[in-house]
Amino acid sequence: MPASVQMETRPSGDWNPSLYLKFMDERTRAARDLLDRVPLAAARLVYDLGCGPGNSSRLLTRRFPDARLVGLDTSEAMLAHARNLVPNATFARGDIAGWSPEAPPDLIFTNAALHFLPNHHELIPRLASTLAPGGVFAAQMPSTANESSHALMRMVAAEGPWSSRLVPVAKTQPYIAAVDDYYEWLQPVSKAIELWLTTYVYMFDSAAGVADFFAGSALQPFLERLSDDERCAFVARYREGLEDAYPAQSDGKVLLPYPRLFMVAVRR
């Protein structure tokens, strides 16, 4: 695990690829584990929804070198990084919620993106239904609503001078559903479904490292609504809470359990 990094955010509210990729190994490991379970020997058209800075797209091009790969993301900063990292792929700006493919794909891959979107009971089966017959829908989402790290985000949002702006954000953060819900939503359009939960344990040099990890992802919807001074104050309060929630081990390391939900479905 890298040492704790200096807090960085972008005043524009756009995502920050450099901060996100300070923890590339941790963010890419789940994408690799998901891709390992995709039951395809070859593919012609692959979509990487919520491609971010291109770390998952690079995995996909290595696995399917003959496929046309299209990455989709809402962040111009992330897309610019992805284009440099994976120059042989196509990247476009767009929102997964309203997206549909230009042709039925062989694989829809989405790593740590769908938990930012609501209405999974409609979204998940709709995405899976756009696949070609025998195509695969593969998704991974953090399952962290009940984790101390995320409860603390909501608490800091509610207790600071920014509460009028951030409490609505906290209230509208989508929660992922139960495993059996995803099974029921995928079952009508799938001939095979695999679902599993994995809890990764990430190791940081301090609680500040945990805050930096989330500043590149889950904290972004809160931080993008704050001024520079407010961001610093918010993160300082968050770090203080993390020190109590995740006490250091005997060697000073801080352990962060991080559950993730995986699903792989094969289109009928």
N, C-alpha and C positions, 0 to 999 in steps of 0.2 A: 504494500500500500504506500502511495506517495506520502511525503510529509504534508502537513497541513499547508494549504495555499492561502495566499492573500485573497480576501473577499473581492470578487469582481462581479459587477452587473453592468448592463448597458442601459443608459438613461432612456433610450428609445423603447425599452421594453422587449426588444428582440432577444432571442436566446444567445448565449455566449458559447461558441464552440470550444474555445480554449479552456474555459472553466469546466465544461462538460467532459472534455477529454483528459483533464488532469487525472481522471479515474477511469481511463479507457478499459483497463483490464476488467474491472468490476462491472462496467456497463456492457462490455462485449461478451463476457462469459455466459450470461443467460441467453444471448442471441445465438451463440455457438451451441449451447445445450439444446435449444429449440430446433435449430437447423439439423442437428444430428438425428432428430426423430422424424424428419420429413421423409416420407416413403416414396421418393421420386428418383429414378435413375437419370432422368434428363428432363429438360424443360425448354420450351421455346419462348414463352412470355412470362416474366416474373415481375411482380410489383412489390416494392418495399414501402409500406405505408407508415408515415412517421419516421422517415429514414434518418432524421437528425444529421449529424456531420458525416455520415457515410460509412461508419464502422460496420454496421450490419450489411450494407450494400456491398462492401468489399468481400465479406464472407460469402455472399450470394454469388458474386461473379466468379469466385474461385470454385465454388461447388458446381455452378452451371455456366461454364465458360462460353457455351454456344448460345445461351439464351439472350434475348433482349431484356434488359433490366431497366425498369422505370422506378425512380424514387420520388416520393411525394412528401412534402413537408410545408408547414405554414411559415417557417422562418427563413428569410432570405440569407441571413448570416450562416445558418446551418447548411443551406443548399449550396452556397458558395464554397464552403469547405468540402462538401461532398463531391462537388464537381472536380475539385483539385485532387481529391483522394482517389476517386474512381472515374477517371476520364472517359472510359469506354462505356459508361452508363448514361442514361438520360434522366435529368432531374427537373421537376416542375413544382411550382408553388401551388398548393391547394389544400383544402380542408377535407379530411377523411369523411366527415359527416355527410357531405354532399357529393362525394366522389363516386364515379362509376368508370369501369375500364373501357378502353376503346375497342377491345376484343376480349373474349373469354380467356383469362389467364390460366396457366398451368399451376401457378403458385401465387398466393397472396400471403405475404410475410409481414408481420407487424410486431416490432419489439419495443415494449415499454412506451406505448403511445395511446392505446385505446382507453386506458383508465382516465385520461383527460376528457373523454367524451361521454355524454349522457345516453340514455335510452338504448342500452345494450340489447334489450329484448327485441328491438327492431334492427339495430345496426349490425349485430353479429350475423343473424341469418341472411340479411340482405347482402352483406359482403360475400358470404359463402356461396350464395346462390348465383353470383356472377361468374363463378369458376367454370372452366370447361369440364365436361364429364371426366372423372378421375383426377381432377385437379385438387390441390391441397390448400386448405386455409390453416395457417400456423400463426398463433398469437401468444404473446407473453405479456403479463401485466403484474406490476407490484401489487401485492395484497396487504396493504399497510394501514388501512383505516383504523385499526385497533392498536397500532404500535405507538409507543410513547413518543417517538420522534414526530409523528404526525398529529397526535393529540396536542403536543406542545406547540406546533405551528398554529393550530386553531386557538389555543389559549393566548398566545402572544398577540395574535391578530385581534382578539376580543378585548384585551386589557390595555392596549396602548392608545395614544392620541389619534391613531389612524383607524380606530375601530369602525367608524361609520363607513369607511371605504373597504375595509378588509373583512368585516363580518359577513357581508353578502357573498364575498368570494368563498369564504369557508363554508357557508351554508350550501353553496351550489356546487362544491367539489363533488364529482360523481363518485359513488362507491361501487366497487365491483361486486358482482352478485355471487351467490353460492355456486359451487361446482355443479350441483344437479340442475340448476337453472340453465347454465351454459349447455349442458347435455341436452336438455329439452329444446332449447332454441336451435341447436345444430342438427338434432336428430332428423327432422323432416327432410333435410336436403343432403344428408350424409349417409354413406354406406359403411363408414368406419370412423370412430371417434376415440381419441386418447386424451385424457385429462390427468394432470398431476400437479402437485404442490411441492415446491422446494424452498427450504429456508437456507439462504446463504448466510454466512457469518463473515462480515467485513471487519478488517482490523485497521484502526486508525492510531496515529500517534497521540491524539488528544481529542477532546470533545469539539474543539474548533475544526478539526478535520471532518467530523460528521456534518457540521454546519456547512462547510465548503462543498461537501458531496451533494447535499440537498439544494444548495444555492444554484447548482447547475441543472436542477430538474424540478423537484416537487415544490420548492420555495418560489419558483419563478412567477406563478400567478399572483402571489402576494407582493413580491419585490417590485414587479413592473408597475405597480400602482403607487409607488412611494418615491419621494425625492431622494437625492443622494444622501443627505443627512439622515433622513428617516430610515433608509436602508441600513445604514450603519447602526442606528439605534435598535432597529428590529433584530438584526443579526446578533448584536451584543446580548440582548435579552434571551434570544433563542439559545445562544451558546451557554449562557449561565444555566438555563434549564436543562440542557443536555448533560452538563457536568453532574447534576443530581440524578438524572434518569439513567445515565450510562457511566457508572463509576469506573475509574481506571483499575486495571488489573495490577498485580504485584510488580510487573515490569513497566508499568505506565501506559500500556496499550489500552485502547478503548474498543470494545467489541460491539458491533451493531448487527443483531439478527435482522434479516431482511427477507420476508416471505414473498414468493412469486408464484403466480398461477400460470400454467401452461395449457394450451389446447392445440391439438392437431386433428383436423377433420378432412376426410376424403369425400369429394363430391360424388353423388350418385351418378 
